[in-house]
Amino acid sequence: MLGIDAGCANDPELAAAADRLSRAGVEVTLNASGDVRVLGQARTLIKSPGVPQRAQVVVAARDRGIPILGELELAWRLLPNEFVAVTGTNGKTTTTEWIGHIHRTAGVPVAVAGNVGTAASSLVGQVDREAVVVCEASSFQLEDTALFAPEVALLLNLSPDHLDRHGSFENYRLAKMRVFDGQDEQGLAVMPEGFSLPVRARVIHYGQGPEAELAAEIQLPGDHNRENGMAAAAVCLARGIESEAVAAGLRTFRGVAHRLEQIAEIDGVAWINDSKATNVASTLVALRAFASGVHLIAGGRAKGQDFSPLAPLVAQRCKAVYLVGEAASQISRALGATGVPLHDLGALEGAVAAARADARPGDTVLLSPACASYDQFRDFEERGERFRVLVEGG
């Protein structure tokens, strides 16, 4: 009997893991409620990334000596493919998809999975042995790894995030660093210039190498996309992809949904969906992309963050801020001295309506919440799609 703590009934990672294990003849129990009693029959606990290590059922399993695996760890053990793991506070989804795009441009078999919508375990039995698996790896997924050893591990950046889950920035950092822990001297550890980490793998720093010479091919705007593109290029060049194919992949990549995605221009006002910005650092990146005239929609679940770093850019670039969700009062206090009008609207519907009334031609309405979505939405994708519907519905 294998106990699965799903955390929620529709958890996609655990559903994929349960399906693949059932097909292999393993008896699976979905334990969405975290019931400790199922542990009496369980030989292994597969844990949802959303369930914290301190959850009662996880603590009880650990005390009983029951092995605890995350879905990413399980997928890695079941798949014979090479793995490229992408982690960092910001830019993971874009860079993961970009690496996949460059591989496809070069005609190299690839499967993109992980924290980008496709559970890695769903690839078991479905992907060619020759395909490299490029997976986004969150801190929640990495803290559940044990032997995970990707052939290539990429760290993009680090800034405080998920402090409500990890308790401190140091714990969050340690979770991220687990992407390198299982690697040996044959692995590649890719990180930005200036990072010095004690790893066993061969280290490649990106930012000033051959990838920088290809950066002129990047079509996506913003310094953050230049960094993401150079990281993707460094990984692909290190894997032996020809520079001409890398250049073509940099040039033709069009970005991902919910990350600084322009969804409409209505009466001269640009509407930007940046729902993927679930932390302060991401929203700072978004604000830097616009010189002025920004109507910012922010708020959601705070995750233990300090919102005060937003104040200088809000003061410089925003005409108004429309606050929603649980964190509205916290953000309001952090931005109170900026002199920018702050409107607590409660929900996204009110924020969109107010921004529509206030914005003038040449302005930008930017949904960049700096918060998780779980207080009002299933995930950031649902939040972004709701924003799109509200904007297009007029």
VEXMAR-254940 format. One line per 4 residues: number of its first residue (from 0); their letters; for each residue x, y, z of N, C-alpha, C. Coordinates in steps of 0.05 Angstrom, whole numbers, plus 5000, padded with zeros to 4 digits. Layout:
BEGIN
NUM> A> X Y Z X Y Z X Y Z  ...
# end
This chain:
BEGIN
0> MLGI> 5017 4976 5000 5000 5000 5000 5018 5025 5000  5012 5043 4982 5027 5068 4981 5009 5091 4988  5015 5105 5009 4998 5127 5018 5006 5153 5003  4987 5167 4992 4992 5192 4979 4978 5215 4993
4> DAGC> 4993 5234 5004 4981 5257 5016 4976 5278 4994  4953 5279 4984 4948 5296 4961 4945 5326 4968  4939 5331 4993 4936 5359 5001 4910 5371 4993  4902 5366 4968 4876 5374 4958 4867 5353 4938
8> ANDP> 4841 5351 4934 4830 5329 4919 4838 5330 4889  4845 5354 4879 4851 5356 4850 4880 5363 4845  4898 5356 4863 4926 5361 4860 4937 5348 4834  4946 5363 4814 4954 5351 4789 4979 5333 4791
12> ELAA> 4999 5342 4807 5023 5325 4810 5016 5298 4822  5000 5298 4843 4994 5273 4857 4975 5256 4840  4957 5268 4825 4940 5253 4807 4957 5239 4786  4977 5253 4775 4995 5240 4755 5011 5218 4768
16> AADR> 5022 5223 4792 5037 5202 4805 5020 5177 4811  4996 5182 4821 4978 5159 4827 4971 5143 4802  4966 5157 4780 4960 5144 4755 4983 5126 4746  5007 5137 4746 5030 5121 4736 5036 5098 4754
20> LSRA> 5034 5102 4780 5039 5080 4799 5018 5058 4797  4993 5066 4794 4971 5047 4791 4975 5030 4766  4984 5043 4744 4989 5029 4719 5011 5008 4722  5030 5014 4741 5052 4996 4746 5044 4974 4766
24> GVEV> 5019 4973 4775 5010 4952 4793 5013 4959 4822  5020 4984 4829 5023 4992 4857 4995 5000 4867  4989 4990 4891 4963 4997 4904 4966 5025 4916  4949 5043 4909 4951 5071 4916 4927 5080 4933
28> TLNA> 4932 5094 4954 4911 5107 4969 4914 5137 4968  4895 5151 4957 4895 5180 4957 4885 5190 4984  4902 5205 4997 4896 5214 5024 4894 5245 5024  4872 5255 5012 4869 5283 5009 4865 5298 5035
32> SGDV> 4855 5284 5056 4850 5297 5081 4874 5296 5100  4895 5282 5092 4918 5280 5110 4913 5263 5134  4897 5242 5131 4889 5224 5153 4913 5207 5161  4922 5209 5186 4945 5195 5196 4940 5165 5197
36> RVLG> 4914 5157 5199 4908 5128 5202 4917 5111 5178  4918 5123 5154 4926 5107 5130 4955 5099 5131  4971 5111 5149 4999 5104 5150 5004 5076 5160  4984 5064 5173 4987 5037 5183 4990 5017 5161
40> QART> 4981 5024 5136 4983 5006 5114 5002 5016 5092  5014 5039 5096 5031 5052 5076 5060 5043 5078  5072 5038 5055 5101 5033 5054 5117 5057 5046  5104 5076 5032 5117 5101 5023 5096 5122 5022
44> LIKS> 5104 5147 5028 5086 5170 5027 5096 5188 5005  5080 5192 4984 5086 5211 4963 5071 5237 4970  5086 5259 4974 5076 5283 4985 5071 5304 4964  5048 5317 4965 5043 5340 4948 5062 5362 4955
48> PGVP> 5072 5378 4935 5089 5401 4941 5075 5421 4959  5048 5422 4957 5033 5441 4974 5030 5434 5003  5038 5410 5010 5035 5401 5038 5062 5406 5052  5062 5422 5074 5087 5429 5087 5099 5405 5102
52> QRAQ> 5125 5406 5107 5139 5385 5122 5128 5381 5150  5117 5403 5161 5107 5401 5189 5078 5390 5190  5066 5383 5168 5038 5372 5169 5038 5347 5186  5017 5342 5200 5015 5321 5219 5021 5294 5207
56> VVVA> 5010 5288 5183 5013 5262 5171 5042 5259 5162  5055 5280 5153 5083 5279 5145 5102 5273 5169  5097 5288 5191 5112 5284 5215 5109 5255 5226  5084 5245 5225 5078 5218 5234 5092 5197 5217
60> ARDR> 5092 5202 5191 5106 5183 5173 5136 5183 5178  5147 5207 5182 5176 5208 5188 5182 5194 5214  5166 5198 5235 5170 5185 5261 5169 5155 5258  5153 5145 5240 5150 5115 5237 5171 5104 5217
64> GIPI> 5188 5121 5206 5208 5111 5188 5197 5105 5160  5174 5116 5153 5162 5112 5126 5176 5131 5107  5187 5121 5085 5200 5139 5065 5180 5159 5054  5189 5184 5052 5173 5206 5041 5186 5217 5016
68> LGEL> 5171 5216 4994 5181 5226 4968 5163 5247 4957  5175 5266 4943 5159 5285 4928 5154 5275 4900  5135 5287 4887 5128 5278 4860 5150 5281 4840  5166 5303 4843 5189 5307 4825 5210 5285 4829
72> ELAW> 5216 5279 4854 5235 5257 4860 5225 5231 4848  5199 5225 4851 5188 5200 4840 5191 5199 4810  5185 5221 4796 5187 5222 4767 5216 5218 4759  5234 5231 4772 5263 5227 4765 5272 5198 4768
76> RLLP> 5262 5185 4789 5270 5157 4793 5257 5138 4772  5234 5146 4761 5220 5128 4742 5228 5134 4713  5239 5157 4708 5246 5165 4681 5276 5161 4676  5284 5147 4654 5312 5143 4649 5325 5167 4634
80> NEFV> 5309 5187 4629 5318 5210 4613 5338 5228 4627  5353 5243 4612 5369 5265 4623 5350 5287 4633  5358 5300 4655 5341 5321 4666 5357 5348 4666  5343 5369 4659 5352 5397 4664 5333 5409 4683
84> AVTG> 5342 5416 4707 5324 5428 4728 5329 5458 4730  5308 5473 4730 5310 5503 4730 5297 5513 4756  5312 5527 4772 5301 5538 4796 5310 5567 4800  5300 5580 4820 5305 5608 4826 5279 5621 4835
88> TNGK> 5281 5646 4845 5257 5659 4855 5239 5669 4832  5252 5680 4811 5237 5691 4789 5248 5682 4762  5231 5680 4742 5239 5673 4715 5240 5644 4709  5231 5627 4728 5233 5598 4724 5216 5588 4700
92> TTTT> 5191 5597 4699 5173 5587 4678 5183 5596 4651  5189 5622 4649 5199 5632 4623 5224 5618 4614  5243 5614 4632 5269 5602 4624 5265 5573 4618  5249 5559 4633 5243 5530 4627 5232 5527 4599
96> EWIG> 5211 5543 4593 5199 5542 4567 5219 5550 4545  5236 5569 4551 5255 5579 4531 5275 5558 4525  5285 5544 4545 5304 5521 4540 5290 5500 4523  5265 5494 4529 5250 5475 4512 5248 5484 4483
100> HIHR> 5242 5510 4480 5239 5522 4453 5265 5520 4437  5287 5526 4450 5313 5524 4436 5319 5495 4428  5313 5476 4445 5317 5448 4438 5300 5441 4414  5275 5449 4414 5257 5443 4391 5267 5456 4366
104> TAGV> 5276 5481 4368 5287 5496 4345 5311 5481 4333  5327 5469 4351 5350 5454 4342 5344 5425 4333  5319 5417 4336 5311 5390 4328 5320 5369 4348  5324 5378 4373 5332 5359 4394 5308 5351 4410
108> PVAV> 5302 5325 4414 5279 5316 4429 5278 5327 4457  5255 5338 4466 5253 5351 4492 5225 5348 4502  5222 5347 4528 5196 5348 4542 5198 5368 4564  5180 5387 4565 5180 5407 4586 5159 5400 4607
112> AGNV> 5167 5400 4632 5149 5391 4654 5157 5404 4680  5144 5395 4701 5150 5405 4728 5130 5424 4738  5138 5447 4747 5120 5467 4759 5109 5486 4738  5108 5478 4713 5097 5495 4692 5071 5485 4681
116> GTAA> 5058 5466 4694 5032 5457 4685 5031 5427 4678  5053 5415 4671 5054 5386 4665 5070 5372 4686  5058 5355 4701 5072 5340 4722 5093 5322 4709  5117 5322 4721 5138 5306 4710 5131 5276 4709
120> SSLV> 5117 5267 4729 5110 5238 4730 5091 5230 4708  5076 5250 4697 5058 5243 4675 5073 5235 4649  5100 5240 4649 5116 5233 4626 5125 5204 4626  5122 5191 4648 5131 5163 4651 5116 5146 4630
124> GQVD> 5130 5132 4613 5118 5115 4593 5107 5130 4569  5110 5157 4569 5098 5173 4548 5119 5188 4532  5144 5189 4541 5164 5206 4528 5187 5188 4518  5198 5194 4495 5221 5178 4485 5244 5180 4503
128> REAV> 5259 5158 4504 5283 5156 4521 5304 5178 4514  5304 5185 4488 5324 5204 4479 5318 5233 4487  5293 5238 4494 5285 5266 4500 5297 5275 4527  5307 5300 4528 5315 5311 4553 5290 5323 4567
132> VVCE> 5288 5319 4592 5266 5330 4608 5275 5356 4620  5263 5378 4612 5269 5404 4624 5246 5411 4643  5253 5414 4669 5232 5417 4689 5237 5441 4706  5216 5457 4711 5217 5478 4730 5215 5465 4758
136> ASSF> 5232 5473 4776 5232 5461 4803 5229 5482 4824  5206 5482 4838 5201 5502 4859 5215 5493 4885  5216 5512 4904 5228 5505 4930 5211 5484 4944  5184 5484 4940 5167 5464 4952 5174 5436 4941
140> QLED> 5179 5435 4915 5187 5409 4903 5214 5400 4912  5233 5419 4913 5261 5411 4919 5264 5403 4948  5249 5414 4966 5252 5406 4994 5243 5377 4998  5228 5366 4979 5219 5338 4981 5237 5319 4966
144> TALF> 5260 5328 4956 5278 5310 4941 5297 5297 4961  5307 5273 4952 5326 5258 4968 5351 5252 4952  5348 5239 4929 5370 5232 4912 5371 5247 4886  5352 5264 4881 5349 5279 4856 5375 5290 4846
148> APEV> 5383 5282 4822 5409 5291 4811 5407 5297 4781  5396 5320 4774 5394 5327 4746 5421 5330 4733  5423 5323 4708 5448 5326 4693 5456 5356 4692  5436 5373 4689 5441 5402 4690 5423 5415 4710
152> ALLL> 5434 5431 4728 5417 5446 4747 5423 5475 4743  5402 5491 4739 5405 5520 4734 5392 5535 4757  5407 5553 4769 5397 5572 4789 5397 5600 4776  5373 5613 4775 5371 5638 4762 5377 5662 4781
156> NLSP> 5366 5661 4805 5368 5684 4823 5357 5675 4850  5360 5691 4870 5349 5685 4897 5341 5711 4911  5317 5713 4920 5307 5735 4936 5285 5724 4954  5279 5737 4976 5259 5725 4995 5232 5719 4983
160> DHLD> 5222 5695 4988 5196 5686 4978 5187 5662 4995  5161 5658 4996 5150 5635 5011 5159 5633 5040  5163 5656 5052 5173 5656 5080 5152 5645 5099  5126 5647 5091 5106 5635 5108 5108 5605 5109
164> RHGS> 5119 5593 5088 5123 5564 5087 5150 5555 5099  5171 5569 5091 5198 5561 5099 5207 5573 5126  5194 5594 5134 5201 5605 5160 5223 5626 5160  5242 5624 5142 5264 5644 5140 5275 5642 5112
168> FENY> 5289 5664 5105 5302 5664 5079 5324 5643 5077  5338 5637 5099 5358 5617 5099 5346 5589 5093  5324 5583 5105 5311 5557 5099 5302 5556 5070  5291 5578 5060 5284 5579 5031 5308 5575 5013
172> RLAK> 5330 5588 5020 5355 5586 5004 5364 5557 5004  5363 5544 5027 5373 5516 5029 5355 5498 5013  5329 5503 5012 5311 5487 4995 5319 5490 4966  5325 5514 4957 5333 5518 4929 5359 5504 4923
176> MRVF> 5378 5505 4942 5404 5494 4937 5404 5463 4934  5382 5451 4942 5380 5422 4939 5380 5413 4910  5376 5432 4892 5377 5425 4863 5405 5415 4856  5426 5424 4871 5453 5416 4866 5463 5393 4882
180> DGQD> 5449 5386 4904 5459 5367 4924 5466 5340 4913  5449 5329 4895 5453 5302 4885 5473 5300 4862  5482 5323 4852 5499 5322 4828 5527 5313 4836  5541 5300 4818 5569 5294 4822 5586 5309 4802
184> EQGL> 5611 5301 4799 5630 5316 4782 5622 5316 4752  5604 5297 4744 5595 5295 4717 5573 5315 4710  5561 5326 4731 5538 5344 4727 5547 5373 4720  5528 5389 4711 5533 5417 4706 5516 5434 4724
188> AVMP> 5529 5453 4738 5515 5471 4756 5517 5499 4743  5495 5510 4733 5495 5535 4719 5483 5556 4737  5497 5579 4739 5488 5600 4757 5498 5627 4747  5487 5649 4757 5495 5676 4747 5524 5683 4755
192> EGFS> 5536 5701 4740 5562 5712 4748 5559 5724 4777  5579 5719 4793 5578 5730 4820 5569 5710 4841  5556 5688 4833 5547 5667 4851 5571 5648 4856  5577 5643 4881 5597 5623 4888 5585 5604 4908
196> LPVR> 5581 5579 4899 5567 5559 4916 5584 5534 4917  5584 5521 4940 5600 5497 4944 5586 5473 4932  5590 5467 4907 5577 5445 4893 5599 5426 4882  5591 5401 4877 5609 5381 4866 5610 5382 4835
200> ARVI> 5588 5391 4824 5586 5391 4794 5605 5413 4782  5609 5411 4756 5625 5431 4742 5608 5456 4740  5619 5479 4748 5603 5504 4749 5607 5519 4723  5585 5529 4713 5585 5548 4690 5570 5573 4699
204> HYGQ> 5584 5596 4697 5571 5621 4703 5562 5634 4676  5538 5645 4677 5528 5657 4652 5526 5687 4656  5527 5702 4634 5525 5731 4635 5547 5745 4620  5571 5732 4618 5593 5744 4604 5607 5725 4585
208> GPEA> 5596 5701 4581 5608 5682 4564 5596 5683 4536  5597 5662 4521 5587 5662 4493 5557 5668 4491  5542 5662 4513 5514 5669 4513 5509 5699 4512  5528 5714 4523 5525 5744 4522 5527 5754 4493
212> ELAA> 5543 5740 4477 5547 5749 4450 5521 5744 4433  5504 5725 4443 5480 5719 4429 5456 5735 4439  5460 5751 4460 5438 5765 4473 5424 5785 4455  5438 5794 4434 5426 5813 4416 5403 5801 4400
216> EIQL> 5401 5774 4400 5379 5760 4386 5353 5761 4402  5355 5767 4428 5331 5765 4445 5311 5787 4437  5286 5779 4432 5266 5798 4423 5247 5806 4446  5246 5791 4468 5229 5799 4490 5240 5823 4505
220> PGDH> 5223 5842 4512 5233 5866 4525 5241 5862 4554  5259 5880 4564 5265 5880 4593 5291 5867 4600  5305 5878 4620 5330 5866 4629 5326 5838 4640  5303 5833 4652 5298 5806 4663 5297 5785 4641
224> NREN> 5286 5792 4618 5285 5773 4596 5313 5770 4584  5329 5790 4584 5357 5787 4575 5371 5766 4593  5367 5769 4620 5379 5750 4638 5368 5721 4634  5342 5719 4631 5330 5693 4627 5340 5680 4601
228> GMAA> 5342 5697 4580 5351 5687 4554 5380 5677 4555  5397 5693 4568 5425 5685 4570 5428 5659 4587  5411 5656 4608 5412 5631 4623 5404 5608 4606  5383 5611 4591 5374 5589 4573 5395 5583 4552
232> AAVC> 5407 5603 4541 5428 5599 4521 5452 5585 4533  5460 5593 4557 5483 5580 4570 5478 5550 4574  5454 5543 4583 5448 5515 4587 5449 5500 4560  5437 5511 4540 5436 5497 4514 5463 5495 4501
236> LARG> 5479 5516 4503 5507 5514 4492 5523 5493 4507  5519 5492 4533 5534 5472 4549 5526 5444 4543  5501 5440 4533 5491 5414 4525 5499 5407 4497  5513 5425 4483 5523 5418 4457 5506 5427 4434
240> IESE> 5486 5443 4439 5469 5454 4417 5485 5475 4402  5484 5474 4376 5499 5493 4360 5490 5522 4365  5509 5540 4363 5503 5568 4370 5483 5580 4350  5483 5571 4325 5463 5581 4306 5434 5574 4314
244> AVAA> 5431 5550 4324 5404 5542 4333 5396 5556 4359  5416 5561 4376 5410 5576 4401 5402 5604 4394  5416 5617 4375 5409 5644 4367 5381 5645 4355  5374 5625 4339 5347 5624 4327 5326 5621 4349
248> GLRT> 5332 5604 4369 5314 5600 4391 5310 5625 4408  5331 5640 4412 5329 5665 4427 5312 5685 4411  5316 5685 4385 5302 5705 4368 5273 5699 4365  5265 5674 4365 5237 5667 4359 5219 5661 4383
252> FRGV> 5230 5662 4407 5214 5656 4430 5196 5680 4437  5171 5675 4442 5151 5696 4446 5142 5699 4475  5154 5685 4493 5146 5688 4521 5124 5669 4529  5114 5672 4554 5094 5654 4565 5070 5670 4575
256> AHRL> 5048 5657 4577 5024 5670 4587 5027 5678 4616  5014 5699 4624 5012 5709 4652 5038 5722 4661  5058 5726 4644 5082 5739 4652 5087 5763 4633  5080 5787 4643 5082 5811 4627 5070 5807 4599
260> EQIA> 5047 5795 4599 5033 5789 4574 5013 5811 4567  5017 5825 4545 4997 5845 4537 4973 5831 4525  4950 5834 4538 4927 5820 4529 4908 5837 4513  4912 5864 4514 4894 5881 4499 4905 5910 4499
264> EIDG> 4897 5925 4479 4900 5954 4479 4873 5966 4472  4862 5979 4492 4834 5989 4489 4834 6020 4493  4825 6034 4473 4824 6064 4475 4851 6075 4483  4872 6063 4472 4899 6074 4477 4911 6065 4504
268> VAWI> 4898 6048 4519 4907 6038 4544 4917 6009 4541  4941 6003 4549 4952 5976 4548 4944 5961 4574  4935 5936 4570 4927 5919 4592 4947 5896 4594  4961 5893 4616 4983 5874 4619 4976 5854 4641
272> NDSK> 4977 5829 4633 4972 5806 4652 4999 5796 4662  5005 5802 4687 5029 5792 4700 5021 5777 4725  5001 5760 4723 4991 5745 4746 5012 5726 4757  5032 5719 4741 5053 5701 4750 5070 5715 4771
276> ATNV> 5068 5741 4774 5084 5756 4794 5072 5751 4822  5081 5730 4835 5070 5722 4861 5088 5731 4884  5108 5748 4879 5124 5758 4900 5133 5786 4894  5144 5800 4913 5152 5828 4910 5173 5831 4888
280> ASTL> 5193 5813 4888 5214 5815 4868 5203 5815 4839  5184 5798 4834 5172 5796 4807 5157 5822 4800  5143 5834 4819 5129 5859 4813 5148 5882 4809  5171 5881 4823 5192 5902 4817 5202 5899 4789
284> VALR> 5205 5875 4779 5213 5871 4751 5192 5883 4732  5167 5878 4738 5146 5888 4721 5145 5918 4721  5147 5930 4744 5146 5960 4746 5169 5972 4730  5193 5960 4731 5216 5970 4716 5211 5970 4686
288> AFAS> 5192 5954 4677 5187 5951 4648 5172 5975 4637  5161 5992 4654 5144 6015 4646 5154 6040 4659  5159 6061 4643 5171 6085 4653 5152 6101 4671  5126 6101 4663 5107 6118 4678 5078 6110 4670
292> GVHL> 5059 6123 4682 5031 6119 4673 5020 6092 4680  5030 6080 4702 5021 6053 4709 4998 6054 4729  4977 6038 4724 4955 6034 4743 4959 6005 4752  4970 6002 4776 4978 5975 4786 4955 5962 4802
296> IAGG> 4950 5937 4795 4931 5920 4810 4948 5900 4825  4946 5901 4852 4963 5884 4869 4948 5873 4892  4958 5850 4903 4946 5839 4927 4939 5810 4923  4932 5797 4945 4926 5768 4946 4935 5758 4973
300> RAKG> 4948 5735 4973 4958 5723 4998 4987 5731 5001  4995 5741 5024 5021 5755 5027 5045 5737 5028  5043 5713 5039 5066 5695 5041 5088 5705 5059  5082 5722 5078 5101 5732 5097 5121 5752 5086
304> QDFS> 5114 5766 5065 5132 5784 5051 5132 5812 5063  5154 5827 5058 5156 5855 5064 5150 5870 5037  5130 5887 5037 5122 5901 5013 5135 5928 5009  5150 5937 5029 5162 5964 5028 5181 5968 5004
308> PLAP> 5195 5947 4994 5212 5952 4971 5197 5962 4946  5171 5958 4945 5155 5968 4923 5152 5998 4922  5155 6011 4945 5148 6039 4948 5163 6058 4929  5189 6056 4926 5203 6075 4908 5193 6074 4879
312> LVAQ> 5190 6050 4868 5182 6048 4840 5152 6055 4837  5136 6049 4857 5108 6057 4856 5106 6088 4855  5122 6101 4872 5122 6130 4873 5131 6142 4846  5150 6129 4833 5161 6140 4808 5144 6134 4784
316> RCKA> 5130 6111 4783 5119 6102 4758 5088 6098 4758  5076 6098 4782 5047 6092 4783 5030 6117 4786  5008 6117 4772 4987 6137 4776 4968 6130 4798  4964 6104 4802 4945 6094 4823 4951 6065 4828
320> VYLV> 4943 6055 4851 4946 6027 4858 4918 6017 4868  4910 5994 4857 4884 5983 4864 4889 5956 4878  4881 5955 4903 4888 5932 4921 4865 5913 4924  4873 5887 4924 4853 5865 4926 4864 5844 4946
324> GEAA> 4845 5828 4956 4853 5805 4971 4863 5810 5000  4873 5788 5012 4880 5789 5040 4902 5809 5047  4920 5813 5029 4944 5830 5035 4939 5859 5029  4915 5867 5023 4910 5895 5015 4919 5915 5036
328> SQIS> 4912 5909 5061 4919 5928 5083 4949 5929 5087  4963 5907 5084 4992 5907 5087 5005 5923 5066  4996 5919 5041 5008 5934 5019 5002 5964 5022  4978 5970 5031 4970 5998 5034 4988 6012 5055
332> RALG> 4994 5998 5077 5012 6010 5096 5040 6014 5085  5050 5995 5068 5077 5997 5057 5079 6019 5037  5056 6026 5024 5057 6046 5002 5045 6073 5011  5037 6075 5036 5023 6099 5045 5037 6125 5042
336> ATGV> 5064 6124 5043 5079 6149 5042 5087 6156 5013  5078 6141 4993 5086 6146 4966 5072 6170 4953  5049 6177 4964 5032 6198 4953 5016 6189 4929  5018 6163 4922 5002 6152 4900 4974 6144 4911
340> PLHD> 4952 6151 4897 4926 6142 4907 4924 6112 4909  4914 6103 4932 4911 6074 4938 4881 6068 4941  4871 6048 4927 4843 6041 4928 4840 6012 4936  4827 6007 4959 4822 5979 4968 4796 5971 4956
344> LGAL> 4797 5953 4935 4773 5945 4921 4763 5917 4928  4778 5902 4944 4769 5876 4953 4774 5854 4933  4762 5856 4909 4764 5835 4889 4773 5846 4863  4781 5828 4845 4792 5836 4819 4772 5851 4802
348> EGAV> 4747 5843 4804 4726 5856 4788 4725 5886 4793  4726 5894 4819 4725 5922 4826 4750 5937 4817  4773 5923 4819 4799 5936 4811 4800 5941 4782  4791 5922 4765 4791 5926 4736 4772 5949 4729
352> AAAR> 4748 5949 4741 4729 5971 4735 4740 5998 4742  4753 6000 4765 4764 6026 4774 4787 6035 4756  4804 6016 4749 4827 6023 4731 4817 6031 4704  4796 6018 4694 4785 6025 4668 4774 6054 4668
356> ADAR> 4762 6061 4690 4751 6088 4692 4773 6110 4694  4795 6103 4707 4816 6122 4713 4837 6125 4690  4843 6103 4676 4865 6103 4657 4859 6120 4632  4880 6133 4622 4878 6150 4599 4896 6139 4576
360> PGDT> 4891 6148 4551 4908 6138 4530 4938 6142 4536  4953 6121 4530 4982 6122 4537 4988 6109 4563  4968 6104 4580 4972 6091 4606 4973 6061 4603  4982 6048 4625 4983 6019 4626 4969 6009 4651
364> VLLS> 4951 5990 4648 4939 5977 4671 4954 5950 4674  4967 5947 4697 4985 5925 4702 4975 5908 4725  4966 5883 4719 4961 5864 4741 4987 5851 4747  4999 5858 4770 5024 5846 4779 5022 5844 4809
368> PACA> 5009 5823 4819 4999 5823 4847 5019 5823 4869  5044 5813 4865 5064 5811 4886 5055 5792 4908  5035 5776 4902 5023 5758 4922 5014 5732 4909  5011 5711 4925 4999 5687 4916 4969 5691 4911
372> SYDQ> 4956 5673 4897 4928 5677 4889 4909 5661 4906  4919 5645 4925 4902 5625 4937 4880 5635 4955  4880 5661 4961 4857 5672 4978 4832 5674 4961  4834 5677 4935 4810 5681 4918 4810 5664 4893
376> FRDF> 4832 5652 4886 4834 5636 4861 4848 5610 4866  4844 5591 4848 4857 5565 4850 4888 5567 4846  4896 5585 4828 4924 5589 4822 4927 5614 4806  4952 5621 4800 4957 5647 4785 4945 5645 4757
380> EERG> 4944 5621 4745 4932 5619 4718 4902 5627 4719  4888 5617 4739 4859 5624 4740 4856 5654 4745  4873 5665 4761 4872 5694 4766 4877 5709 4740  4898 5701 4725 4904 5715 4700 4882 5712 4679
384> ERFR> 4870 5688 4678 4848 5684 4659 4823 5701 4667  4818 5703 4693 4796 5720 4702 4801 5749 4694  4825 5758 4697 4833 5785 4689 4828 5789 4659  4836 5769 4643 4832 5771 4614 4802 5774 4608
388> VLVE> 4786 5757 4620 4757 5758 4615 4745 5785 4623  4753 5796 4645 4743 5822 4655 4751 5844 4635  4776 5843 4626 4786 5863 4608 4772 5862 4581  4770 5838 4570 4758 5834 4544 4728 5838 4545
392> GG> 4716 5833 4568 4687 5837 4571 4678 5866 4571  4698 5883 4577 4693 5912 4576 4672 5922 4595
# end
